[in-house]
Amino acid sequence: MRLSARARPVFSYHWLREVTLGVIEADLGLKVASGIEASLDLCVDGRFRALVSRGDDGWLRLRMFKSRDTQLNLGARLSARVSGTTNLPEQCPLLLAAIVGVQQATLSALGSSDKLQAARRLVGAIISHAGKTVEKICAADLVWHFGEASSETALIDCSFDSTPEGLRLYRRALDGDFTGIVDEKNEHVRLAAAVLTHGLRREPVIELHLPFVGRKEWTSRLEALAGVAVEAGDDGRIMVYSAQAASKLTRGSAYQSTLAIASALRVGKTHSDSSFKLSYTDRQTLARASAAIRLAPVSEAYGFDDRVNRWLSESAPREAATVESSLTLAVPGELVETWLATPGERDPDFFPVYSRMSVAVQSAMRRAIPFGYFRDFDEYETPLSALPLLVYQASRPFPGRPRSEFTYDVMEDRSMVSFYYSAARGLPPLLSSVSAMLAAEGRRRTAAFYAPRNAANILCTVQRNPHLIRALLAADAFYVRALIRLGLEGRRLSASLRDDTKKGARDLSYFAAGFVQSYHRRLRHLYAGRSFPALGAMILVEATTALTGATGARTPVSAVLRLKAGGCEQTFVNAAYRG
């Protein structure tokens, strides 16, 4: 089925800046009309059921439903394409005024200064990325609505007049072509509420993040914004990076940490609907033959069931040698307020709350580090670094020991005995999947080396050379301690802001700068000389989710997985995603 739709996106504008010493101002979630109208072309492939009836008024009613065949439902595909946008930067005065920092009515008084021209160029760059972002937002929304619909829920529901024009449009629709029928007003067609026509958000919200501006940069902020880079992410946001950013991933991940701290404490000027998403995106190119095995831990952890395997085995083009994957994890930004309600060190629930968070962080790192490290199968040919990482991946997270032990202690024999015991139990099944994956790639000799029967020898090898294992466990301990410190400091800063706003803001500025710098510095050369710059955002997402579960109703992580093989694309969303 083919249909078209129109959307008018709205920017949710986020900008933090230190305007004077110790004074942070923030626009968090300021809603700004984009001035853009996006035209989307939607294509849904699969097997569908058409139900035709005639009303008492003589109009023909056509309703489209998903087939009852479950297998075909799981294999159905939905994609969205932005065919074009309208409006030039000069026609988006609200966004321009927000960036310049003046009222829309006073823009004309600034004339055509170089500063204003730099801001106009920035607005133009932002708009040029908006179309792709709208496409990703709408595709995920429609996939979620499509998945939620039963075989008795109408995907499209429209009625046609018995006039020649109405019958012409009806015959087109019966062939699956709804373009120009469901998105435009037509006296010969009536439209009723249905999944594919009313599930699409007509005003999708695009998060727009400008870079943090320090006190020294604030006086020349427009000049600083002249040399920025703009990027549209798979997470439905547009990030503006400073020209000084050595790594976009590092900068974006660190920015989210600063934003989380500032938003939680409601610094400066905020807005009643100042919601944003804490999110993490990981992109990889996977070999087609082993993609299902590589993605299995992700599918299991975030509730994609067997839909990913079914698509890879039945719908993805078999001639495609690789599969491009993009995984986005997100939680609502308002959940960061949980960091202000964490227990103090003397509170009775201090250990159970932070133990839960620690286990969540350790589990996430055991998924993410191997997934990122083994991008290239040649890494398995270097046992010196591959074996410790597999042992780490196979181990169970440390559940904690009251009152202050939250991770394995590499300096304590009892702790390391417990670590190796848990790894010994989980290593054989992990090696089985690794061996099968390598065999599928034609690396039979390497696959034999990683056979489950060699698990005991592999474990002994790692125990004799524990340097890299200790580095991984030390990273676990570092991040858990840093997050506990974040909770305790957030609790203190919250009280400080109530008592002395200026002092509280100054303390926040210093703490945020120090925390973010040390927190993300550890990601450089995290394992075997390899950097994982985006991992900081993932850790923060998982820790925030775990804390909400420990202090109240748990909010699961929203996950979107996009796969592309050859010219075929598919988007998957989990149950926690809400369109």
C-alpha positions in Angstrom: 0.0 0.0 0.0 1.2 3.5 -0.9 0.0 6.7 0.7 1.3 10.2 1.4 1.0 12.5 4.4 2.0 15.9 5.5 3.6 16.9 8.7 4.6 20.3 10.3 7.3 19.6 12.8 8.0 21.7 15.9 11.4 22.2 17.4 11.9 21.4 21.1 14.8 23.8 21.7 17.5 23.1 24.3 20.4 25.4 25.1 22.5 25.7 28.3 24.9 28.7 28.8 26.9 30.2 31.7 26.2 33.9 31.2 28.2 35.1 34.2 30.3 33.4 36.8 28.2 30.7 38.5 25.0 31.7 36.7 23.6 29.2 34.3 20.6 30.0 32.1 18.7 27.3 30.3 16.1 26.9 27.6 14.9 23.4 28.1 12.1 22.3 25.9 11.2 25.7 24.5 8.7 24.9 21.7 9.5 26.8 18.5 7.5 26.4 15.2 9.8 25.2 12.5 8.0 26.8 9.6 8.5 23.5 7.7 5.9 21.4 5.9 7.2 17.9 5.2 5.6 15.7 2.5 6.1 12.0 3.3 5.7 9.1 1.0 4.8 5.9 2.9 5.1 2.4 1.6 3.8 -0.7 3.5 4.6 -4.1 2.0 2.9 -7.2 3.1 -0.3 -9.2 2.8 -3.5 -7.2 3.5 -7.2 -7.9 3.6 -9.7 -5.5 2.0 -13.3 -5.2 3.2 -15.7 -3.4 0.9 -19.3 -2.4 1.9 -21.9 0.0 0.6 -23.6 2.5 3.0 -27.2 3.6 3.0 -26.2 6.8 1.2 -24.7 4.8 -1.7 -21.0 5.5 -0.8 -18.5 2.7 -1.1 -16.6 2.0 2.1 -13.1 0.5 1.8 -11.3 -0.8 4.9 -7.8 -2.3 4.9 -6.6 -4.8 7.6 -3.5 -6.7 8.4 -3.6 -10.3 7.2 -4.4 -13.0 9.9 -1.2 -14.7 8.8 1.2 -13.9 11.7 4.3 -14.7 9.7 3.4 -12.1 7.1 2.6 -9.5 9.7 6.0 -9.9 11.3 7.6 -9.6 7.8 5.6 -6.5 6.9 7.8 -3.4 6.2 7.1 0.3 6.6 9.3 3.1 5.4 8.8 6.9 5.3 10.5 9.3 2.9 10.5 13.1 3.0 10.0 14.2 -0.6 10.6 17.8 0.1 10.4 20.7 2.5 9.3 24.3 2.1 10.3 27.6 3.7 13.7 29.1 3.6 15.7 30.2 6.7 14.4 33.8 6.3 10.9 32.4 6.7 11.6 30.8 10.1 11.8 34.0 12.3 10.8 32.2 15.5 13.8 29.8 15.5 16.1 32.6 14.4 14.9 34.9 17.2 15.4 32.1 19.8 19.0 31.6 18.7 19.8 35.3 18.5 18.1 35.8 21.9 15.6 38.6 21.0 11.9 38.9 20.4 10.8 38.2 16.8 9.5 41.8 16.5 13.0 43.2 17.1 14.8 41.1 14.5 14.5 43.7 11.8 16.3 46.2 14.0 19.4 44.1 13.8 19.7 44.7 10.1 21.9 42.4 8.2 25.0 42.3 10.4 27.6 39.5 10.1 26.4 38.1 13.4 22.8 37.9 12.2 23.9 36.3 8.9 25.9 33.6 10.9 22.7 32.8 12.8 20.7 32.7 9.5 23.2 30.2 8.1 22.9 28.1 11.2 19.1 28.1 10.9 19.4 27.1 7.2 21.7 24.1 8.2 19.2 23.0 10.9 16.3 23.1 8.4 18.3 21.1 5.8 18.5 18.3 8.4 14.9 18.4 9.6 13.5 16.4 6.7 15.6 13.3 7.5 14.7 13.6 11.2 11.0 13.8 10.5 11.3 10.7 8.4 12.8 8.7 11.2 10.3 9.9 13.8 7.3 9.2 11.6 8.7 5.8 10.5 9.1 4.6 14.2 5.6 6.0 15.1 3.9 4.2 12.3 5.8 0.9 13.0 4.6 1.1 16.6 1.0 1.8 15.6 1.2 -0.9 13.0 2.5 -3.4 15.5 -0.1 -2.6 18.1 -3.0 -3.1 15.6 -4.8 -6.4 15.6 -6.1 -8.1 12.5 -9.4 -6.5 13.3 -8.1 -2.9 13.5 -8.5 -0.9 10.3 -5.2 0.4 8.9 -7.1 2.6 6.4 -10.8 3.4 6.5 -12.3 5.6 3.7 -15.5 6.0 1.8 -16.0 7.0 -1.9 -18.8 8.8 -3.6 -20.5 6.9 -6.5 -19.6 9.7 -8.9 -17.1 9.0 -11.8 -14.3 10.7 -9.9 -15.2 8.9 -6.6 -15.2 5.5 -8.4 -11.8 6.3 -10.1 -10.3 7.0 -6.7 -11.9 3.9 -5.3 -10.3 1.7 -8.0 -6.9 3.2 -7.3 -7.3 2.6 -3.6 -8.4 -1.0 -4.2 -5.0 -1.5 -6.0 -3.2 -0.2 -2.9 -2.6 3.4 -4.1 -3.9 5.9 -1.6 -1.6 8.7 -2.6 -3.4 12.0 -2.7 -6.5 10.3 -1.3 -6.0 10.2 2.5 -3.9 13.4 2.8 -5.9 15.9 0.9 -9.4 17.2 1.2 -11.7 15.8 -1.5 -15.4 16.1 -1.8 -15.5 12.6 -3.3 -13.8 10.9 -0.3 -14.6 10.7 3.4 -11.9 9.5 5.9 -12.5 7.7 9.2 -10.0 7.2 12.0 -7.5 4.4 11.2 -3.9 3.4 12.1 -1.9 4.6 9.1 -3.9 7.8 8.5 -4.3 9.0 12.1 -1.4 7.3 13.8 1.1 9.6 12.2 1.9 12.7 14.3 1.0 15.7 12.3 3.3 17.9 14.4 6.3 15.7 15.2 8.6 17.2 17.8 12.3 17.5 16.8 14.7 17.9 19.7 17.2 20.7 18.8 20.3 20.9 20.9 22.7 23.8 20.8 26.2 23.4 22.3 27.0 24.4 25.8 28.4 27.9 25.9 30.7 28.8 28.7 31.0 32.2 30.4 34.1 33.3 28.2 32.2 32.4 25.0 28.9 34.0 26.0 29.8 37.6 25.0 30.6 36.4 21.4 28.1 33.6 21.2 27.0 34.3 17.7 30.6 34.2 16.4 31.0 30.9 18.3 28.0 29.5 16.5 29.3 30.5 13.1 31.7 27.5 13.0 29.4 24.8 14.3 28.5 21.5 12.7 24.9 20.2 12.4 24.0 16.5 12.4 20.6 14.7 12.3 20.6 11.6 14.5 18.6 8.4 14.4 17.1 9.3 17.8 14.8 12.1 16.4 17.0 15.0 17.4 19.3 17.5 15.7 22.6 18.2 17.4 24.7 21.3 16.8 28.3 20.7 17.7 31.0 23.3 18.4 33.9 23.5 16.0 36.3 22.6 18.8 34.7 19.2 19.4 37.3 16.6 18.7 34.7 13.9 18.4 31.0 14.4 17.7 30.2 11.2 19.7 32.2 12.3 22.7 30.8 15.8 22.6 27.2 14.6 22.2 27.5 12.1 25.0 29.1 14.6 27.4 26.5 17.2 26.5 23.7 14.9 27.5 25.3 14.4 30.9 25.4 18.1 31.4 21.9 18.6 30.2 20.6 15.8 32.5 22.2 17.4 35.6 21.0 20.9 34.7 17.5 19.8 33.8 17.1 17.8 36.9 17.9 20.8 39.1 15.6 23.1 37.0 18.3 25.7 36.5 17.5 29.2 35.3 14.6 29.7 32.8 12.8 26.5 32.1 9.4 25.7 30.6 6.5 23.7 31.9 6.8 21.2 29.1 10.6 21.0 29.2 10.8 17.3 28.3 13.7 15.9 26.4 15.1 12.4 25.9 18.2 10.9 27.4 19.3 8.8 24.5 22.1 6.7 23.1 22.6 5.6 19.5 25.0 2.9 18.2 25.6 2.3 14.5 27.4 -0.7 13.1 27.9 -2.6 9.9 27.4 -6.3 10.4 28.2 -9.3 8.2 24.9 -10.6 6.7 25.6 -14.3 7.7 26.2 -13.5 11.4 24.0 -10.5 11.9 21.3 -12.5 13.7 23.8 -13.9 16.3 25.4 -10.5 16.8 22.1 -8.8 17.4 20.7 -11.6 19.6 21.8 -10.0 23.0 20.3 -6.7 21.9 17.0 -8.3 20.8 16.7 -10.2 24.1 17.6 -7.3 26.3 15.2 -4.7 24.8 12.3 -6.9 23.9 12.4 -7.2 20.1 11.5 -10.9 20.4 12.2 -12.9 17.3 11.1 -10.2 14.9 14.6 -9.3 14.0 15.6 -12.9 13.2 12.4 -13.3 11.1 13.2 -10.2 9.0 16.8 -11.1 8.5 15.9 -14.7 7.4 12.8 -14.0 5.3 12.7 -10.4 4.1 16.3 -9.0 3.9 17.8 -9.5 0.4 19.9 -12.6 0.4 22.4 -11.1 -2.0 23.3 -8.3 0.6 26.7 -9.0 2.1 26.3 -6.6 5.0 23.6 -5.3 7.3 23.7 -1.7 8.6 22.3 -1.5 12.1 21.3 1.5 14.2 20.1 1.0 17.8 18.7 4.0 19.8 17.9 3.7 23.5 15.9 6.5 25.2 14.1 7.4 28.4 12.0 10.5 29.1 14.2 13.4 30.2 12.0 14.1 33.2 13.2 10.9 34.8 16.5 12.6 35.6 14.7 14.2 38.6 15.1 10.8 40.2 18.7 11.7 40.8 17.4 14.4 43.3 15.5 11.8 45.3 18.2 9.2 45.8 18.8 8.0 49.4 21.7 9.3 51.5 24.5 7.1 52.7 22.9 6.7 56.1 19.4 5.8 54.8 18.2 2.2 55.1 17.5 1.9 51.3 20.9 3.3 50.2 22.3 -0.2 49.4 19.3 -1.8 47.7 18.7 1.3 45.5 22.3 1.6 44.3 22.8 -2.1 44.1 20.0 -2.3 41.6 21.5 0.6 39.6 25.0 -1.1 39.7 23.6 -4.4 38.3 21.9 -2.5 35.5 25.1 -0.7 34.5 27.3 -3.8 34.7 24.8 -5.7 32.5 24.7 -3.0 29.9 28.5 -2.8 29.7 28.7 -6.5 29.3 26.5 -6.1 26.2 27.8 -2.9 24.8 31.6 -3.3 25.0 31.8 -6.7 23.2 29.3 -5.5 20.7 31.4 -2.5 19.9 34.8 -4.2 20.1 34.1 -7.2 17.8 33.0 -5.1 14.9 35.7 -6.8 12.8 36.0 -10.6 12.9 39.8 -10.2 12.8 39.6 -9.2 16.5 38.8 -12.9 17.3 42.2 -13.7 15.7 43.9 -11.9 18.6 43.3 -14.1 21.7 45.3 -11.9 24.0 42.5 -9.2 23.9 39.5 -11.3 22.7 39.6 -13.9 25.5 39.4 -11.6 28.5 36.5 -9.7 26.9 34.6 -12.9 26.3 35.2 -14.0 29.9 33.9 -10.6 31.1 30.9 -10.9 28.9 30.1 -14.3 30.2 30.3 -13.3 33.9 27.3 -12.3 36.0 27.1 -8.7 37.3 28.1 -8.4 41.0 24.9 -8.1 43.0 26.6 -6.2 45.8 27.4 -6.9 49.4 26.0 -4.6 52.1 26.7 -1.9 52.9 29.1 -0.4 50.4 30.4 -3.1 48.0 28.7 -2.7 44.6 31.1 -4.2 42.1 33.8 -6.9 42.0 37.0 -5.9 43.9 40.0 -6.9 41.8 42.2 -6.7 44.9 40.2 -9.2 46.9 40.6 -12.9 46.4 37.1 -13.8 47.5 35.6 -11.4 45.0 37.7 -12.6 42.1 36.9 -16.3 42.9 33.2 -15.3 42.7 33.8 -13.5 39.4 35.6 -16.5 37.7 33.0 -18.9 39.1 30.1 -17.0 37.4 32.2 -16.6 34.2 32.8 -20.4 34.1 29.1 -21.1 34.1 28.3 -18.5 31.3 31.3 -19.1 29.1 30.3 -22.4 27.3 27.0 -21.1 25.8 28.6 -17.8 24.8 31.4 -19.7 23.1 28.9 -21.8 21.3 27.3 -18.7 19.6 30.8 -17.2 18.9 31.9 -20.5 17.3 28.8 -20.7 15.2 29.2 -17.1 14.0 32.8 -17.6 13.0 31.9 -20.9 11.2 29.2 -19.0 9.3 31.9 -16.6 8.1 34.1 -19.4 6.9 36.7 -19.1 9.7 36.5 -22.7 10.7 39.9 -22.9 12.3 39.1 -19.9 14.5 35.7 -21.3 15.2 37.3 -24.6 16.5 39.5 -22.6 18.9 36.4 -21.0 20.4 34.4 -24.2 20.7 32.7 -24.7 24.1 34.9 -27.7 24.9 37.8 -25.2 25.3 36.0 -23.1 27.9 38.1 -24.3 30.8 41.4 -23.7 29.0 40.3 -20.2 28.0 39.4 -19.4 31.6 42.8 -20.6 32.8 44.5 -18.5 30.2 42.7 -15.4 31.3 43.4 -16.1 35.0 47.1 -16.4 34.3 47.1 -13.0 32.5 44.4 -10.9 34.4 45.5 -7.5 33.3 42.7 -6.8 30.9 40.1 -8.4 33.0 41.1 -6.2 35.9 40.8 -3.2 33.6 37.3 -4.0 32.7 36.2 -4.7 36.3 37.9 -1.4 37.3 35.8 0.4 34.7 32.7 -1.2 36.2 33.7 0.1 39.6 34.6 3.6 38.3 31.3 4.2 36.6 29.2 2.8 39.5 31.1 5.0 42.0 30.7 8.1 39.7 27.0 7.5 39.4 26.6 7.1 43.2 28.5 10.3 43.6 26.1 11.9 41.1 23.1 10.8 43.1 24.5 12.0 46.4 25.7 15.3 44.9 22.3 15.8 43.2 20.6 15.4 46.5 22.9 18.0 48.1 22.7 20.5 45.2 18.9 20.3 45.2 18.9 21.5 48.9 21.5 24.1 48.1 19.5 25.6 45.3 16.5 26.0 47.6 18.6 27.8 50.3 20.9 30.0 48.1 20.1 30.1 44.4 23.2 31.8 43.3 25.6 29.6 45.4 23.6 26.5 44.3 24.0 27.5 40.6 27.7 28.1 41.0 28.2 24.8 42.8 26.2 23.1 40.0 28.4 24.7 37.3 31.6 23.4 39.0 30.2 20.0 39.8 28.8 19.4 36.3 32.1 20.5 34.6 34.2 18.2 36.8 31.8 15.2 36.7 31.3 15.3 32.9 35.0 15.6 32.3 36.1 12.7 34.5 33.1 10.6 33.6 33.8 10.7 29.9 37.6 10.7 30.0 37.5 7.1 31.2 35.9 6.1 27.9 39.1 6.9 26.0 41.1 3.7 25.6 38.6 1.9 27.7 39.7 -1.6 26.5 42.8 -2.8 24.7 43.5 0.8 23.4 40.0 1.1 22.0 37.8 4.1 22.7 34.0 4.0 23.3 33.0 7.6 23.1 29.2 7.2 23.1 29.1 4.7 25.9 28.6 7.4 28.5 25.1 8.2 27.3 24.2 4.5 27.3 25.4 4.1 30.9 23.4 7.2 32.0 20.2 5.9 30.2 20.5 2.5 32.0 21.3 4.0 35.4 18.4 6.4 35.2 16.0 3.7 34.3 17.2 1.4 37.1 16.9 4.2 39.7 13.3 4.9 38.7 12.5 1.2 39.3 14.2 1.3 42.6 12.5 4.4 43.9 9.0 4.0 42.2 7.3 2.6 39.1 9.9 1.4 36.6 10.0 3.0 33.2 11.5 0.5 30.7 14.0 1.7 28.1 12.4 2.7 24.8 14.3 1.1 22.0 14.3 1.6 18.2 16.4 -0.7 15.9 16.8 0.2 12.3 18.3 -2.4 9.9 19.2 -1.8 6.2 20.3 -4.6 3.9 20.8 -3.8 0.2 18.0 -1.5 -0.7 15.6 -2.8 1.9 15.1 -1.1 5.3 13.1 -2.0 8.4 12.4 -0.3 11.7 11.6 -2.2 14.9 10.3 -0.7 18.1 9.9 -2.4 21.5 6.9 -2.4 23.8 8.3 0.6 25.8 8.2 2.8 22.7 5.2 5.1 22.4 4.3 6.7 19.2 
